[in-house]
Amino acid sequence: MAKKKGSIDPDEQALIAWCIEVEGLLVAAGASVREAQQHIEEEAEWFTDQFYDGLTPEEAAKAALN
């Protein structure tokens, strides 16, 4: 069955939701929203690896802050 144009894969949707949680945690730790978004964008591959390695958003945010 063909994927509908514009539909998001469930894994991709979960990754996006996970990154949004990480972003919120980075902001809570003192980053601006823009700084948090920029860091996630610049380190997208690293964050994706953390997601697929099973880290929680809290664990990934903590690792990103260190």
Wavefront OBJ file of the C-alpha trace (Angstrom):
o trace
v 0.000 0.000 0.000
v 1.387 3.373 -0.972
v 2.086 5.994 1.644
v -0.216 9.003 1.380
v 1.481 12.178 0.256
v 2.164 14.333 3.280
v 1.582 11.582 5.839
v 4.166 11.102 8.558
v 5.601 7.721 9.446
v 4.673 6.685 13.035
v 8.367 6.420 13.993
v 9.020 9.891 12.630
v 5.986 11.218 14.477
v 7.271 9.663 17.733
v 10.733 11.156 17.151
v 9.250 14.622 16.616
v 7.182 14.359 19.812
v 10.284 13.151 21.696
v 12.339 16.101 20.399
v 9.610 18.516 21.478
v 9.883 17.085 24.992
v 13.673 17.425 24.907
v 13.285 21.016 23.727
v 11.023 21.801 26.670
v 13.544 20.327 29.085
v 16.387 22.339 27.568
v 14.293 25.494 27.916
v 13.470 24.600 31.530
v 17.227 24.290 32.127
v 17.793 27.856 30.926
v 18.096 27.783 27.139
v 15.909 30.052 25.046
v 13.424 28.326 22.764
v 15.538 29.348 19.759
v 18.750 28.050 21.359
v 17.101 24.715 22.157
v 15.667 24.378 18.653
v 18.956 25.325 17.032
v 20.897 22.829 19.147
v 18.479 20.021 18.277
v 18.658 20.937 14.581
v 22.473 21.093 14.598
v 22.747 17.783 16.457
v 19.799 16.059 14.749
v 21.743 12.870 14.026
v 22.932 12.601 17.641
v 19.415 13.180 19.006
v 17.980 10.654 16.544
v 20.510 8.092 17.750
v 19.559 8.807 21.365
v 15.879 8.317 20.526
v 16.474 4.975 18.818
v 18.832 3.906 21.628
v 15.845 4.256 23.964
v 16.873 7.271 26.001
v 14.089 9.197 27.651
v 13.777 12.887 26.802
v 15.102 13.620 30.300
v 18.187 11.473 29.736
v 18.854 13.035 26.339
v 18.446 16.582 27.658
v 20.798 15.837 30.558
v 23.384 14.388 28.163
v 23.032 17.391 25.851
v 23.640 19.781 28.735
v 26.868 18.048 29.754
l 1 2 3 4 5 6 7 8 9 10 11 12 13 14 15 16 17 18 19 20 21 22 23 24 25 26 27 28 29 30 31 32 33 34 35 36 37 38 39 40 41 42 43 44 45 46 47 48 49 50 51 52 53 54 55 56 57 58 59 60 61 62 63 64 65 66
